Amino acid sequence: MTAHSSSSPGAGPEPATGGSPRLRAALDGLPAYVPGRAGAATGRTFKLSSNENPYPPLPGVLETAVAAAGALNRYPDLASSALIAELSEYLSVPADHLAVGTGSVGVAQQLVQATAGPGDEVIYAWRSFEAYPIVVQISGARSVRVPLTADEEHDLPAMAEAITDRTRLIFLCSPNNPTGPALRRDALLAFLDRVPSDVLVVLDEAYREFIRDPEVPDGVEVYRDRPNVCVLRTFSKAYGLAGLRVGYAVAHPPVAAALRKTAVPFGVSQIAQDTAIASLRAREALLERVESLVAERSRVAEALRAQGWTVADSQANFVWLRLGEATADFAARCEARGVTVRPFAGEGVRVTVAEPEANDLVLAVAEEFLAERS
Ligand SMILES: *Cc1c(COP(=O)(O)O)cnc(C)c1O
């Protein structure tokens, strides 16, 4: 671009020709979020690649969504007041400790925006949720990835060692996507005691409703006396509203207020707000579905172990097979049987637990796969 010409006052810089707009270097080489593939168009197929709830919305919940669609000409309630009030009662937390967003991924991005920029560091386990590196890189901060243990769990002592005076935020994914284990009480509290009070710890509990291990604490109890802990929850998994994009944070007022400041105005639609409320009110029926998925999770994990697989203890709605170099081959075999799973190249395959019929197909592929290799 040329300098402002003094012979044409007020004309502004000469327009550049050719090139394209200058974009932030932080976007260079940004990893793409890989959505779980949809199944092939022909025959009976099962999508076990995105940890979605396999069951469609309950009738009453769907009616609420359809009714809200009748007011699509209007902007939604900016403050999501009715949903916040419902959550406040359900969780027994003050309304000013809550913030909703466009899925918990949206809230996670806001938390990074609110705390970290160039020169700052964000710590998380790896492999973990694939959105973390993306939102950190966009912010201009640096990712500090701490490898999982051999048991596919967060290495909390190593994560504590990784804290520096540049650390601004730490993501803890419990249960960990894609490997499954959740953080137990003693280890989590010991870790939190080592984190400086000015570093935000984000406990991502996207799969909270699937946890059955009594040693795993409820994040909402953990955050209460810890001002630097924020809990993320979502309606996308157990509540089956992945397509509506609504999640929330439970945090102390300064953090919750920062989330209101960084929110895209009107990001959460009225359909999402109303349907989330209807889902909370229908939770007895929804949690029965979760119970059946948890039973299937146990059945699948035990069957895999009986076949000879090593399967980490999953407290979520998926199981993880560390296949290494055989990852792509295994995923292709599942695909050939009408089941789409989520491969992580060279590492392993994450398989969502779904309807028994779909789970049985995966078990059949897994058994054949081992038989051919022995
Ligand atoms: C699925 C998932 C989410 C939820 O994402 P939404 O944006 O709420 O749909 C958040 N964290 C983890 C670890 C997940 O697996």
The ligand as an SDF file (V2000), in Angstrom:
LIG
                    3D

 15 15  0  0  0  0  0  0  0  0999 V2000
  -19.7720  -32.3810   22.4220 C   0  0  0  0  0  0  0  0  0  0  0  0
  -18.8680  -31.6340   23.3310 C   0  0  0  0  0  0  0  0  0  0  0  0
  -19.1740  -30.3450   23.7230 C   0  0  0  0  0  0  0  0  0  0  0  0
  -20.4970  -29.7600   23.3990 C   0  0  0  0  0  0  0  0  0  0  0  0
  -20.5070  -28.9720   22.3380 O   0  0  0  0  0  0  0  0  0  0  0  0
  -21.7820  -28.0640   22.0660 P   0  0  0  0  0  0  0  0  0  0  0  0
  -21.1280  -26.8700   21.4750 O   0  0  0  0  0  0  0  0  0  0  0  0
  -22.4440  -27.7600   23.3690 O   0  0  0  0  0  0  0  0  0  0  0  0
  -22.6230  -28.8280   21.1310 O   0  0  0  0  0  0  0  0  0  0  0  0
  -18.3290  -29.6770   24.5790 C   0  0  0  0  0  0  0  0  0  0  0  0
  -17.2350  -30.2800   25.0630 N   0  0  0  0  0  0  0  0  0  0  0  0
  -16.9300  -31.5350   24.7390 C   0  0  0  0  0  0  0  0  0  0  0  0
  -15.7510  -32.1700   25.3340 C   0  0  0  0  0  0  0  0  0  0  0  0
  -17.7250  -32.2430   23.8500 C   0  0  0  0  0  0  0  0  0  0  0  0
  -17.4050  -33.4800   23.5120 O   0  0  0  0  0  0  0  0  0  0  0  0
  1  2  1  0
  2  3  1  0
  2 14  2  0
  3  4  1  0
  3 10  2  0
  4  5  1  0
  5  6  1  0
  6  7  2  0
  6  8  1  0
  6  9  1  0
 10 11  1  0
 11 12  2  0
 12 13  1  0
 12 14  1  0
 14 15  1  0
M  END
$$$$
